[in-house]
Amino acid sequence: MRHDLLIDLRRFEIVLGTQPRAIISFSAKIVDQNGQVKVAKILDDSEEMTSLTPPEAAAAFDRAFGALARELVMWVAATD
């Protein structure tokens, strides 16, 4: 039986404050061929930024996305 993984981006932002953070959040759903949601999960991560520069923002988003990608792969593998 075929299943699809659907991902909806919920947050992709830099939150300012005493310690700026890059935040990524998305929902992941595994749906069957009829569009019925079999399982769903919200994944989010944030990473500190040492400065408010484009290279630091890109690095923080890269770290956050890497952590989320690992979590997503483990979750999908566990639902099979």
N, C-alpha and C positions, 0 to 999 in steps of 0.2 A: 504494500500500500504506500502510495506517495504522500509525503508530508512536506510542507513548506515552512520556512522560518521567516517570520515577518518582524521587522524591527522599526519602531517609531521613535524618533529622537524627541526627548522631552525637555532636556536642558543642555545647553552648550554655551557656557558663559564664564566670565571672570567676575568673581565677587571681590569687591574692594573692602578694605578694612585694615586693621593693624597688620594682618598677614594675608595678602591677596591669595586667592585660590582659583584654580581652573576647575570647573565643574562640568561633568558630562553625566547625563542620565538618559536611559532609554528603556522602553518596554520591548520585550521579546515574546513572541507567541509562536507556538508550533500548531499549525492548522492542517487538517486532513484535506483530501481532494474535494470535499464538499464545502470547504470553508469553515468547518466547525473547529473552534479553538479546543485543542487537546490539553495544553498546558501553557501557562503564561508566567512571566516573572519581570519585575522591575529591577534593573541593575543601575547602580550609580557609584561614582567615585569622584574624589576631588584630590587635587595635588597642590601643595604650597608653591608659591612663586617667590623667588628671591628679589625680583624687581619687576616693574611694569614696562617691560620691553617686548617687542615682537618675538625675538628669539627665545626669551624666557617663557612667554605665553605658549609658543609652539612646543617647547620642551615639556611644559607642564601638561598640556593637552595630550601629548604623545605618551607620557607616563600613565595618565588616567585612562586613555583608550587601551593601552597595552594591558593594564590590569583588568579592564572590562572584557576585553577579547578573551583573555585566559579564563575568566569566570564564565563567560558565555559558552565557550567550547566545552568546559567541564559540565555545565548544566545540560547542554544539548546531549552530550554523551551519556549522561546519567538518566535521561528521559527515554532513551531508546529501548 
